Amino acid sequence: MKPLWRLNLYLYKYKGYLLLGVLFTIISNFFVIIPAQLVRIAIDYVVESFSFYGAISDSDLAGEARSLFLKYILIFGVLILIMALLRGFFLFLIRQTIIIMSRLVEYDMKNEIFEHYQNLPLSFYRRNSTGDLMARITEDVSRVRMYLGPAIMYGINLLVLFPMVIGYMISVNVELTIYSLLPLPILSLSIYYVNNMINERSEKIQRSLSGLSTFVQEAFSGIRVLKAFVREEDSVNDFTKASEDYKDKSISLTLVQSLFFPLIMALIGMSVILTVYIGGIQVIEGTIGYGVIAEFILYVNMLTWPVTSLGWVTSIIQRAAASQQRINEFLDEKNDIQSTEHLEVPIKGNIEVKKVSFIYPDSGIKALDQISFKINAGQSLAIIGTTGSGKSTIANLLMRMYDVSEGEILIDQRDIKSYDIASLRKQIGYVPQDVFLFSDSIANNIGFGLDTIPEGVVEKAAKDADVYQNIIDFPKGFETKLGERGITLSGGQKQRVSIARAIAKEPSILLLDDCLSAVDTKTENAILNSLKDIMAKRTSIIISHRVSSAKLADKILVLDDGMIVEQGTHDHLMGLKGVYADLYEKQTQAPETIIE
């Protein structure tokens, strides 16, 4: 239960719902017990009335006695009906308090977890898969809600009903109470073990279904590749095997579930048989009336579901505790990227990187080694290098997605750690290498970085990124809805929309992280020419593996294996005849066609 202690804060927050739920549970159980007593009184009344009626059946009083007898029976029936209606009403109130409380807690928990996710550093997302993050905010929270709702509701009902019913039973007949309750502990233990078997097999089915869904998703996403390599038949065979596994696990679960109700009915039947047998002996001996047997049978049936639910509730609590422990693991994660002074000041754009080294905390890979460079406000810098040379790491450090392992980064002569993180990132226009567009309109995607979108800003940013004409060619123009991850657009269009999104918020620093890799040379030249005016007003860093992207920069850095191997202007680096000149020649000279 220790992981579930964290939920006490929510229970305290919604204590009004919980206390009302307890009160309504107590009241509703009175309307369960009273009908059983009315049944006992009614049966005893019927038996005695028939004896009396038999004695006077030939007299003139017979008709009047029969009328009076039926009148009292009707009164008993109406009272039992009223009790049932009142119980139903209070059961409704119980669900309107405890179950609603669980839904409110579920809402709060999902919001808390999602907000916490948003505040965690990028390293957290590198360590954990998206599927695991989703499972904890959906499936695990749902299991916890089952504990806060049904488990608490039935648990309270058990704690209230048991003492009340058993107290009444003992007050009527101790011996009959003991015999009638004998099978109930066995019932509870049996349900507990059967439930565990059901849960275990259900989880196996969930994993099998998850694998099946993943397989189908991949098959549909990669249908072009499947068809190109003529692997449709193999794909169908693999799906058949996965379906067979899911079918076998489902049948196995159905077999266990089929034991559930027969087991309950058998043990309830044993309680009823013992009650009738022992009660019958006592009726013959004259120690109790016929009505007591009926009353006890009703009591046994009243206790059957609470006892049955004991095993079920225990199983829910176990699953909820395991799920809450998984949730707590993520909620206990801390964001080590913190601001030291929370400065919220306008940034001019002077950047100085001093002897910076960086090791990725999750993999231990050293991405940068003693990097130093300086850019003045309004200048542009190109960072060129092969894949894995550490180019994108510099962008991540400037955005404070990570903190440096050694050295320091200064912006406007202040340590980058002194700036408020949100304020810093709002003043940096970042175009990532892996473009991500939301399933929203193109206009909203371009204006994503703005709290309010001023008129004309989106259109101007689109023109600067050389994507305006493409957008207005769509039937709905800027209001065109993009599919998942921007699938409506081509690769080049997606990158240009991403550039427009960075430009739209008028940043002090512009970071282009290999964002022109998916466009052709002609489009690249058009975008770079459009960016001339924009880059002139702000500090710009162009990260690329293509030297053609570096021609607008005032200064060029060449990285290799996390170290600066060359730096200077284009003409200076070409004169060195080193790594940069070699890259330039390889990428700009078209290979000769050899015909044999």
C-alpha positions as CSV (number, residue, x, y, z in Angstrom):
1,M,0.0,0.0,0.0
2,K,3.0,2.3,0.4
3,P,3.0,3.6,-3.2
4,L,-0.7,4.5,-2.8
5,W,0.0,6.8,0.2
6,R,0.7,9.6,-2.4
7,L,-3.0,9.5,-3.3
8,N,-4.0,10.7,0.3
9,L,-3.5,14.3,-0.9
10,Y,-6.2,13.8,-3.5
11,L,-8.5,12.0,-1.0
12,Y,-8.0,14.9,1.4
13,K,-8.8,17.4,-1.4
14,Y,-12.1,15.6,-2.2
15,K,-12.8,14.6,1.4
16,G,-16.4,16.0,1.1
17,Y,-17.2,13.5,-1.6
18,L,-15.6,10.6,0.4
19,L,-17.4,11.5,3.7
20,L,-20.8,11.8,1.9
21,G,-20.1,8.4,0.2
22,V,-19.5,6.8,3.6
23,L,-22.7,8.3,5.0
24,F,-24.8,7.2,2.1
25,T,-23.3,3.7,2.3
26,I,-24.3,3.4,6.0
27,I,-27.9,4.7,5.2
28,S,-28.3,2.4,2.2
29,N,-27.3,-0.7,4.2
30,F,-30.1,0.0,6.7
31,F,-32.5,-0.4,3.8
32,V,-30.9,-3.7,2.9
33,I,-31.2,-5.2,6.4
34,I,-34.7,-4.0,7.2
35,P,-36.4,-5.9,4.3
36,A,-34.9,-9.2,5.6
37,Q,-36.5,-8.6,9.0
38,L,-39.8,-7.7,7.3
39,V,-39.6,-10.9,5.3
40,R,-39.1,-12.9,8.6
41,I,-42.0,-11.1,10.3
42,A,-44.2,-11.6,7.2
43,I,-43.5,-15.3,6.9
44,D,-44.1,-15.9,10.6
45,Y,-47.3,-13.9,10.3
46,V,-48.4,-15.9,7.3
47,V,-47.7,-19.2,9.1
48,E,-49.5,-18.1,12.3
49,S,-52.4,-16.6,10.3
50,F,-52.9,-19.8,8.4
51,S,-53.1,-21.8,11.6
52,F,-55.6,-19.3,13.0
53,Y,-57.5,-19.2,9.7
54,G,-57.7,-23.0,9.6
55,A,-59.3,-23.0,13.1
56,I,-62.0,-20.5,12.1
57,S,-62.5,-21.3,8.5
58,D,-66.0,-22.6,9.1
59,S,-67.1,-19.7,11.1
60,D,-68.6,-16.3,10.1
61,L,-65.3,-14.6,11.0
62,A,-63.4,-16.4,8.2
63,G,-64.1,-13.7,5.6
64,E,-63.2,-10.8,7.8
65,A,-60.0,-12.6,9.0
66,R,-59.0,-13.4,5.4
67,S,-59.5,-9.7,4.4
68,L,-57.4,-8.5,7.3
69,F,-54.7,-11.1,6.6
70,L,-54.4,-9.9,2.9
71,K,-54.3,-6.3,4.0
72,Y,-51.3,-6.9,6.3
73,I,-49.5,-8.9,3.6
74,L,-50.0,-6.0,1.2
75,I,-48.6,-3.6,3.8
76,F,-45.5,-5.8,4.1
77,G,-45.1,-5.9,0.3
78,V,-45.4,-2.1,0.0
79,L,-42.8,-1.6,2.8
80,I,-40.3,-4.0,1.2
81,L,-40.8,-2.2,-2.2
82,I,-40.2,1.2,-0.5
83,M,-37.0,-0.1,1.2
84,A,-35.8,-1.3,-2.2
85,L,-36.5,2.0,-3.8
86,L,-34.8,3.9,-1.0
87,R,-31.7,1.6,-1.3
88,G,-31.6,2.2,-5.0
89,F,-31.7,6.0,-4.4
90,F,-28.8,5.9,-1.9
91,L,-26.8,3.6,-4.2
92,F,-27.2,6.2,-6.9
93,L,-25.9,8.8,-4.4
94,I,-22.9,6.6,-3.4
95,R,-21.9,6.4,-7.1
96,Q,-22.5,10.2,-7.5
97,T,-20.0,10.8,-4.7
98,I,-17.3,8.1,-4.6
99,I,-17.2,7.3,-8.3
100,I,-17.2,11.0,-9.3
101,M,-14.4,11.6,-6.7
102,S,-12.4,8.9,-8.5
103,R,-13.0,10.6,-11.9
104,L,-12.0,14.0,-10.5
105,V,-8.8,12.5,-9.1
106,E,-8.1,10.8,-12.4
107,Y,-8.5,14.2,-14.1
108,D,-6.1,15.8,-11.7
109,M,-3.6,13.0,-11.9
110,K,-3.4,13.1,-15.7
111,N,-3.0,16.9,-15.7
112,E,-0.3,16.6,-13.0
113,I,1.6,13.9,-14.9
114,F,1.3,15.7,-18.3
115,E,2.5,19.0,-16.7
116,H,5.4,17.1,-15.1
117,Y,6.3,15.5,-18.4
118,Q,6.4,18.9,-20.0
119,N,8.9,20.2,-17.5
120,L,11.3,17.3,-17.7
121,P,14.6,17.7,-19.7
122,L,15.3,16.2,-23.1
123,S,17.5,13.5,-21.6
124,F,14.4,12.0,-19.9
125,Y,12.8,11.5,-23.3
126,R,15.9,9.9,-24.7
127,R,15.8,7.3,-21.8
128,N,12.1,6.5,-22.0
129,S,10.0,5.4,-25.0
130,T,6.9,7.2,-26.0
131,G,4.8,4.0,-25.5
132,D,5.9,3.8,-21.9
133,L,5.1,7.5,-21.3
134,M,1.6,7.0,-22.8
135,A,1.0,3.8,-20.8
136,R,1.7,5.6,-17.5
137,I,-0.6,8.5,-18.2
138,T,-3.4,6.3,-19.5
139,E,-3.4,2.6,-18.4
140,D,-1.7,3.1,-15.1
141,V,-3.8,6.1,-14.1
142,S,-7.0,4.0,-15.0
143,R,-5.9,1.2,-12.7
144,V,-5.3,3.7,-9.9
145,R,-8.8,5.2,-10.6
146,M,-10.3,1.7,-10.1
147,Y,-8.7,1.7,-6.7
148,L,-10.0,5.2,-5.8
149,G,-13.5,4.4,-7.2
150,P,-14.9,0.8,-7.2
151,A,-12.3,-0.6,-4.7
152,I,-12.9,2.1,-2.1
153,M,-16.7,2.0,-2.7
154,Y,-17.0,-1.8,-2.3
155,G,-14.4,-1.7,0.5
156,I,-16.4,0.8,2.5
157,N,-19.6,-1.2,1.8
158,L,-17.9,-4.3,3.1
159,L,-16.7,-2.6,6.3
160,V,-20.2,-1.2,7.0
161,L,-22.4,-4.1,5.9
162,F,-20.5,-6.9,7.5
163,P,-20.7,-5.7,11.2
164,M,-24.3,-4.7,10.7
165,V,-25.5,-7.9,9.1
166,I,-23.5,-10.3,11.3
167,G,-24.6,-8.3,14.4
168,Y,-28.2,-8.8,13.4
169,M,-27.6,-12.5,12.6
170,I,-25.9,-13.2,15.9
171,S,-28.7,-11.4,17.8
172,V,-31.2,-13.8,16.1
173,N,-29.3,-17.1,16.3
174,V,-25.6,-17.7,16.9
175,E,-25.4,-21.3,15.8
176,L,-27.2,-20.7,12.5
177,T,-25.0,-17.7,11.9
178,I,-21.8,-19.7,12.2
179,Y,-23.0,-22.5,9.9
180,S,-24.4,-20.1,7.2
181,L,-21.1,-18.1,7.1
182,L,-18.7,-21.1,6.9
183,P,-18.3,-21.2,3.1
184,L,-17.8,-17.4,2.7
185,P,-14.1,-17.2,3.6
186,I,-13.5,-20.1,1.1
187,L,-15.4,-18.0,-1.5
188,S,-13.3,-14.9,-0.9
189,L,-10.0,-16.8,-1.2
190,S,-11.2,-18.6,-4.3
191,I,-12.2,-15.4,-6.0
192,Y,-8.8,-13.9,-5.0
193,Y,-6.9,-16.6,-6.8
194,V,-9.2,-16.8,-9.8
195,N,-8.9,-13.0,-10.1
196,N,-5.1,-13.2,-10.0
197,M,-5.2,-15.8,-12.8
198,I,-7.6,-13.5,-14.8
199,N,-5.4,-10.5,-14.3
200,E,-2.2,-12.4,-15.3
201,R,-3.8,-13.7,-18.5
202,S,-5.4,-10.3,-19.2
203,E,-2.0,-8.7,-19.1
204,K,-0.6,-11.3,-21.5
205,I,-3.5,-10.6,-23.8
206,Q,-2.8,-6.8,-23.6
207,R,0.9,-7.4,-24.5
208,S,-0.1,-9.6,-27.4
209,L,-2.7,-7.1,-28.6
210,S,-0.1,-4.3,-28.3
211,G,2.3,-6.3,-30.4
212,L,-0.4,-7.1,-33.0
213,S,-1.4,-3.4,-33.2
214,T,2.3,-2.4,-33.7
215,F,2.7,-5.0,-36.4
216,V,-0.4,-3.7,-38.2
217,Q,0.6,-0.1,-37.9
218,E,4.1,-0.8,-39.3
219,A,2.6,-2.9,-42.2
220,F,0.2,-0.1,-43.1
221,S,2.9,2.7,-42.7
222,G,5.4,0.7,-44.8
223,I,2.9,-0.6,-47.4
224,R,4.9,1.0,-50.2
225,V,8.0,-0.9,-49.2
226,L,6.1,-4.2,-48.7
227,K,4.7,-3.9,-52.2
228,A,8.0,-2.8,-53.7
229,F,9.7,-6.0,-52.4
230,V,6.7,-8.2,-52.9
231,R,6.5,-9.3,-49.3
232,E,2.7,-9.1,-48.9
233,E,2.3,-12.9,-48.4
234,D,5.0,-13.0,-45.8
235,S,3.4,-10.1,-44.0
236,V,0.0,-11.9,-44.0
237,N,1.7,-15.1,-42.6
238,D,3.4,-13.1,-39.8
239,F,0.0,-11.4,-39.0
240,T,-1.6,-14.9,-38.9
241,K,1.0,-16.1,-36.4
242,A,0.5,-13.0,-34.2
243,S,-3.3,-13.4,-34.4
244,E,-3.0,-17.1,-33.5
245,D,-1.0,-16.2,-30.4
246,Y,-3.7,-13.6,-29.4
247,K,-6.5,-16.1,-30.1
248,D,-4.8,-18.8,-27.8
249,K,-4.3,-16.3,-25.0
250,S,-7.9,-15.1,-25.3
251,I,-9.3,-18.7,-25.2
252,S,-7.1,-19.3,-22.1
253,L,-8.6,-16.3,-20.4
254,T,-12.1,-17.3,-21.3
255,L,-11.5,-20.7,-19.7
256,V,-10.6,-19.1,-16.4
257,Q,-13.4,-16.6,-16.6
258,S,-15.9,-19.5,-17.1
259,L,-14.9,-20.8,-13.6
260,F,-15.8,-17.5,-12.0
261,F,-19.6,-17.6,-11.7
262,P,-20.0,-21.4,-11.2
263,L,-17.5,-21.1,-8.3
264,I,-19.6,-18.3,-6.7
265,M,-22.9,-20.1,-7.2
266,A,-21.5,-23.4,-5.8
267,L,-20.3,-21.8,-2.6
268,I,-23.4,-19.7,-2.2
269,G,-25.4,-22.9,-2.7
270,M,-23.5,-24.5,0.1
271,S,-24.3,-21.6,2.5
272,V,-28.0,-21.9,1.5
273,I,-28.0,-25.7,2.0
274,L,-26.4,-25.4,5.4
275,T,-28.8,-22.6,6.5
276,V,-31.9,-24.6,5.4
277,Y,-30.6,-27.8,7.0
278,I,-29.5,-26.4,10.3
279,G,-32.5,-24.0,10.4
280,G,-34.9,-26.9,9.5
281,I,-33.6,-28.9,12.5
282,Q,-34.1,-25.9,14.8
283,V,-37.6,-25.3,13.4
284,I,-38.5,-29.0,14.0
285,E,-37.2,-28.6,17.6
286,G,-39.3,-25.4,17.9
287,T,-36.4,-23.1,18.8
288,I,-36.9,-20.8,15.7
289,G,-39.7,-19.9,13.3
290,Y,-39.9,-20.5,9.6
291,G,-39.2,-16.8,8.9
292,V,-35.7,-17.0,10.5
293,I,-34.6,-19.4,7.7
294,A,-35.8,-17.0,5.0
295,E,-34.2,-14.1,6.8
296,F,-30.8,-15.9,7.0
297,I,-30.9,-16.9,3.4
298,L,-31.4,-13.2,2.5
299,Y,-28.5,-12.3,4.8
300,V,-26.2,-14.8,3.1
301,N,-27.1,-13.4,-0.3
302,M,-26.4,-9.9,1.1
303,L,-23.0,-10.9,2.2
304,T,-22.1,-12.9,-0.9
305,W,-21.2,-9.9,-3.1
306,P,-19.2,-8.0,-0.5
307,V,-17.2,-11.3,0.3
308,T,-16.8,-11.9,-3.4
309,S,-15.7,-8.4,-4.0
310,L,-13.1,-8.8,-1.2
311,G,-10.9,-10.9,-3.5
312,W,-11.6,-8.6,-6.5
313,V,-10.8,-5.5,-4.4
314,T,-7.6,-7.0,-3.1
315,S,-6.6,-7.7,-6.7
316,I,-7.4,-4.1,-7.8
317,I,-5.4,-2.7,-4.9
318,Q,-2.4,-4.8,-5.9
319,R,-2.6,-3.7,-9.5
320,A,-3.2,-0.1,-8.5
321,A,-0.1,-0.2,-6.1
322,A,2.1,-1.5,-9.0
323,S,0.7,1.2,-11.3
324,Q,1.1,4.0,-8.8
325,Q,4.7,2.9,-8.2
326,R,5.3,3.2,-12.0
327,I,3.7,6.7,-11.9
328,N,5.7,7.7,-8.9
329,E,9.0,6.8,-10.6
330,F,8.3,9.5,-13.3
331,L,6.8,12.0,-10.8
332,D,10.0,11.7,-8.7
333,E,12.1,12.6,-11.8
334,K,13.7,16.0,-11.3
335,N,14.6,18.5,-14.0
336,D,18.3,19.4,-13.4
337,I,18.1,22.2,-16.0
338,Q,17.3,25.1,-13.7
339,S,17.8,28.9,-13.9
340,T,20.1,30.4,-11.3
341,E,18.8,34.0,-11.5
342,H,15.6,33.8,-13.6
343,L,16.6,36.8,-15.7
344,E,13.9,37.9,-18.2
345,V,15.7,40.5,-20.3
346,P,15.9,41.1,-24.0
347,I,18.8,39.3,-25.7
348,K,21.0,41.2,-28.2
349,G,22.6,38.0,-29.5
350,N,26.3,38.1,-28.4
351,I,27.3,34.4,-28.0
352,E,30.6,33.2,-26.5
353,V,31.3,29.5,-26.0
354,K,34.3,28.9,-23.7
355,K,36.1,25.5,-23.6
356,V,32.8,23.6,-23.7
357,S,32.8,19.8,-23.4
358,F,29.7,17.7,-23.3
359,I,29.0,14.0,-22.6
360,Y,25.4,12.7,-23.2
361,P,24.2,11.5,-19.7
362,D,22.2,8.6,-21.0
363,S,24.8,7.1,-23.4
364,G,28.1,8.3,-22.0
365,I,29.1,9.4,-25.5
366,K,31.4,12.5,-25.6
367,A,29.9,14.7,-28.2
368,L,32.0,17.9,-27.8
369,D,35.6,18.4,-26.6
370,Q,36.9,21.8,-25.6
371,I,34.9,23.8,-28.1
372,S,35.4,27.6,-28.1
373,F,34.0,30.3,-30.4
374,K,32.5,33.7,-30.4
375,I,29.7,35.5,-32.4
376,N,28.8,39.1,-32.1
377,A,25.2,40.3,-32.3
378,G,24.0,40.4,-35.8
379,Q,26.7,38.1,-37.2
380,S,26.2,34.7,-38.7
381,L,28.1,31.5,-38.1
382,A,28.1,28.3,-40.1
383,I,29.0,25.0,-38.4
384,I,30.0,22.4,-40.9
385,G,30.8,18.7,-40.2
386,T,30.0,15.1,-41.0
387,T,27.3,13.1,-39.2
388,G,28.1,12.6,-35.6
389,S,30.6,15.5,-35.4
390,G,28.6,17.3,-32.6
391,K,26.9,20.0,-34.7
392,S,23.3,19.4,-33.3
393,T,24.7,19.1,-29.8
394,I,25.8,22.8,-30.0
395,A,22.2,23.7,-30.9
396,N,20.9,21.7,-27.9
397,L,23.3,23.4,-25.5
398,L,22.4,26.9,-26.8
399,M,18.7,26.1,-26.3
400,R,19.5,24.6,-22.9
401,M,18.0,21.3,-23.7
402,Y,21.1,20.1,-21.9
403,D,23.7,21.8,-19.7
404,V,27.4,21.6,-20.6
405,S,29.6,19.0,-18.8
406,E,32.6,21.4,-18.8
407,G,33.2,25.1,-19.7
408,E,30.5,27.7,-20.0
409,I,28.3,29.5,-22.6
410,L,27.8,33.2,-22.3
411,I,25.0,35.2,-24.0
412,D,25.4,39.0,-23.8
413,Q,28.3,38.4,-21.3
414,R,26.0,36.6,-18.9
415,D,26.1,32.9,-18.1
416,I,23.3,31.1,-20.1
417,K,22.2,29.5,-16.8
418,S,21.2,32.9,-15.3
419,Y,18.4,33.4,-17.9
420,D,14.9,32.3,-17.3
421,I,14.6,29.1,-19.5
422,A,11.2,30.1,-21.0
423,S,12.4,33.6,-21.7
424,L,15.6,32.4,-23.3
425,R,13.9,29.9,-25.6
426,K,11.2,32.4,-26.7
427,Q,14.0,34.7,-28.0
428,I,15.7,31.8,-30.0
429,G,14.2,30.8,-33.4
430,Y,15.0,27.1,-33.6
431,V,14.5,25.0,-36.8
432,P,15.3,21.3,-35.8
433,Q,16.8,18.7,-38.1
434,D,13.9,16.4,-37.5
435,V,10.9,18.6,-38.6
436,F,7.7,18.1,-36.5
437,L,4.4,19.7,-37.6
438,F,1.2,19.4,-35.6
439,S,-2.1,18.1,-37.0
440,D,-3.5,21.6,-37.3
441,S,-3.8,24.3,-39.9
442,I,-0.7,25.6,-41.7
443,A,-1.3,29.1,-40.2
444,N,-1.4,27.7,-36.6
445,N,1.8,25.7,-37.3
446,I,3.7,28.8,-38.5
447,G,2.3,30.9,-35.6
448,F,3.0,28.2,-33.0
449,G,5.7,30.1,-31.2
450,L,3.5,33.2,-30.7
451,D,1.0,33.8,-27.8
452,T,-1.2,35.9,-30.2
453,I,-0.7,35.9,-34.0
454,P,-0.6,39.5,-35.4
455,E,-2.1,40.0,-38.9
456,G,0.3,39.5,-41.7
457,V,3.0,37.9,-39.7
458,V,2.3,34.3,-40.8
459,E,2.1,35.4,-44.5
460,K,5.4,37.3,-44.3
461,A,7.2,34.4,-42.6
462,A,5.9,32.1,-45.3
463,K,7.3,34.4,-48.0
464,D,10.7,34.7,-46.2
465,A,10.9,30.9,-46.1
466,D,9.9,30.6,-49.8
467,V,6.8,28.5,-49.0
468,Y,4.1,31.1,-49.6
469,Q,3.3,30.1,-53.1
470,N,3.0,26.4,-52.2
471,I,0.6,27.2,-49.4
472,I,-1.8,29.5,-51.4
473,D,-1.9,26.8,-54.1
474,F,-3.8,24.6,-51.7
475,P,-7.6,24.9,-51.9
476,K,-7.9,26.2,-48.4
477,G,-4.6,28.1,-48.4
478,F,-3.2,28.8,-44.9
479,E,-6.2,27.1,-43.3
480,T,-5.3,23.7,-44.9
481,K,-5.3,21.0,-42.2
482,L,-2.1,19.0,-42.0
483,G,-2.2,15.3,-41.5
484,E,-0.2,13.5,-38.8
485,R,3.3,14.9,-38.5
486,G,2.5,17.2,-41.5
487,I,2.1,14.3,-43.9
488,T,0.1,16.5,-46.3
489,L,3.3,18.4,-47.2
490,S,6.4,17.2,-49.0
491,G,9.7,16.9,-47.2
492,G,10.9,20.3,-48.5
493,Q,7.6,22.0,-47.8
494,K,7.7,20.7,-44.2
495,Q,11.2,22.1,-43.6
496,R,10.2,25.5,-45.1
497,V,7.1,25.7,-42.9
498,S,9.4,24.9,-39.9
499,I,11.7,27.7,-40.9
500,A,8.7,30.1,-41.2
501,R,7.6,29.0,-37.7
502,A,11.0,30.0,-36.4
503,I,11.1,33.3,-38.3
504,A,7.5,34.3,-37.3
505,K,8.4,35.0,-33.6
506,E,11.1,37.5,-34.6
507,P,13.9,35.9,-32.6
508,S,17.1,37.5,-31.5
509,I,19.0,34.3,-32.3
510,L,18.2,32.1,-35.3
511,L,19.3,28.4,-35.1
512,L,19.0,26.4,-38.3
513,D,20.0,22.8,-37.5
514,D,20.6,21.1,-40.8
515,C,17.1,22.2,-41.9
516,L,17.9,22.4,-45.6
517,S,18.9,18.8,-46.0
518,A,15.5,17.7,-47.6
519,V,15.4,20.5,-50.3
520,D,17.1,20.6,-53.6
521,T,19.9,23.0,-54.5
522,K,17.6,25.5,-56.3
523,T,15.2,25.6,-53.3
524,E,18.1,25.9,-50.9
525,N,19.4,28.9,-52.8
526,A,16.0,30.5,-52.9
527,I,15.6,30.0,-49.1
528,L,19.1,31.3,-48.3
529,N,18.6,34.4,-50.5
530,S,15.3,35.0,-48.7
531,L,17.1,34.6,-45.3
532,K,19.7,37.2,-46.2
533,D,17.7,40.2,-44.8
534,I,16.4,38.2,-41.8
535,M,19.9,37.0,-40.9
536,A,21.3,40.5,-41.1
537,K,19.1,41.7,-38.2
538,R,20.0,38.9,-35.8
539,T,22.6,36.4,-34.7
540,S,22.3,33.4,-36.9
541,I,23.8,29.9,-36.7
542,I,23.5,27.6,-39.7
543,I,24.3,24.0,-38.9
544,S,24.8,21.8,-41.9
545,H,26.7,19.0,-43.5
546,R,26.5,20.8,-46.9
547,V,29.0,23.5,-47.5
548,S,26.6,25.3,-49.8
549,S,24.6,26.4,-46.8
550,A,27.6,28.1,-45.3
551,K,28.1,30.7,-48.0
552,L,26.1,33.4,-46.3
553,A,27.9,33.1,-43.0
554,D,30.4,35.6,-41.7
555,K,32.4,32.8,-40.1
556,I,32.6,29.1,-40.5
557,L,33.5,26.4,-38.0
558,V,34.5,22.9,-39.2
559,L,33.8,20.1,-36.7
560,D,35.2,16.6,-36.6
561,D,34.6,14.1,-33.8
562,G,33.5,16.8,-31.4
563,M,36.5,19.2,-32.0
564,I,37.0,22.3,-34.1
565,V,39.5,21.4,-36.8
566,E,39.2,24.6,-38.8
567,Q,37.6,28.0,-38.5
568,G,37.5,31.2,-40.5
569,T,35.8,32.7,-43.6
570,H,35.1,30.8,-46.7
571,D,38.0,32.3,-48.6
572,H,40.4,31.7,-45.7
573,L,39.4,28.0,-45.3
574,M,39.6,27.4,-49.1
575,G,43.1,28.8,-49.0
576,L,44.1,26.3,-46.2
577,K,43.3,23.4,-48.6
578,G,42.2,21.4,-45.6
579,V,39.0,19.6,-44.5
580,Y,36.7,22.4,-45.6
581,A,38.3,22.8,-49.0
582,D,38.1,19.0,-49.5
583,L,34.4,18.9,-48.6
584,Y,33.7,21.9,-50.8
585,E,35.3,20.2,-53.8
586,K,33.5,16.9,-53.3
587,Q,30.1,18.5,-52.9
588,T,30.2,21.2,-55.6
589,Q,32.0,19.4,-58.4
590,A,29.7,17.1,-60.4
591,P,31.1,13.6,-61.0
592,E,32.2,12.9,-64.5
593,T,30.2,10.2,-66.4
594,I,32.4,7.4,-67.5
595,I,31.3,5.4,-70.5
596,E,33.1,2.2,-71.4
